[in-house]
């Protein structure tokens, strides 16, 4: 075999160097650059998730306050919700004591969707007016269905017929709550 000339050696060396550089570029450098781009995209996504998590963490106190308010509203609704006839009569009795009128008679009836009451009271005009105002402002479910008025020597005798509406849906909801708690 013949020996290579100087020019051939240089061309062979340059070719080998170009081959090594091309191989390095296509097999090492280019995949590393693609991987770096993928990692940068992944890093941006993680930074976005991190920012979202920080925003959610910042909202926790507000959400806790909102939850506390909702729980208070729920407690108020449940507290106001179902009333037994005795509770209603107790409130009416408290109103009569506060206004200075006398309850002469009381009777209750059972009706679907609520409680019916007949209440006889005696007093002067202003206390009876205050009593009616207190009843009117107390609970919007207590409805005056009928009343009669008799006046005699400055005393007024009144007979009221009330109806206290009960919410069937609220009773069902409370029953469901009791089932869940058990």
C-alpha angles and dihedrals in degrees: 000000000000125000122249121255122239092255092052091049090053092047091047091049092047090047091050091048090049091047092050091046092047091047091048091050097047100036103034115012100043095048089047091053092048090049090049091053090049090050091049091052090048090048091052090050091050091048089051090050090048092052090048091050091050090050090051091048089052089053094054096090091048091048091048090052091048090049091050090051091049091049090050090050090049091050091049092049092049091044092051092038117084119023127185117224090249091057091053092048090049090055092047089049090051089051091051092051092047093051097039098240125134125235107220101176141010135184133167134203136198116242131165111260097020150349128292122210137185114201128184116201136178130200145101126299101265097046091047090049089051090048092052090048092051091049090048093051097041106075128349090218092065105088127186105225100176141350138183127205130205124177123201126168095334093314120110123208115199132180117200130194110204132184121199111201117220120199112234089198091055092050090051091048092051090049090052091050090053090050091050093048091052 
